[in-house]
């Protein structure tokens, strides 16, 4: 198993653990969704850099070109996205089957505190509940990870690339 794949597994495991800890600690669905999304994204960014750095040091003896750095970052992201999205599907399908009703009641409570009208709240609540299924949540997680974090992986590849020093050739006179 290459290094980037290992880091993808570790990242998914940490993200899954985070969701489960928040869920079983009794944090409301509204905050579980928000906090886990933000923290999972931060963890992914950290693991992108770690995967590229570890690949550079261990597989390429301290030097890596942009192509291989991007490949390491994208491999880490893809492994993480597949595992985490599969978990998200299982989570909403079997663990938190009442997520949407809990989320909507929390959403309404916080929206009222923020001064939104009943009409606005009902409109968005209907929209959210109509489009939510475990498979849509998994697909949303997968696509968000790939689309958003891909740019970060490319930036990290650019930052962490390190070409070997150029050998100067002495011209024969």
Buried (B, 14 or more C-beta within 10 A) or exposed (E): EBBBBBBBBBBBBBBBEBBBEBBEEEBBBBEBBBBBBEBBBEBBBEBBBBBBBBBBBEEBEEEBBEEBBBBBBBBBBBBBBBBBBBBBBEBBBEEBEEBBEBBBBBBBEBBEEEEBEEEEBEEBBEEEEEEBEBEEBBBBBBEBBBEEBBEBBBBBBEEBBBEEEEEEEEEEE
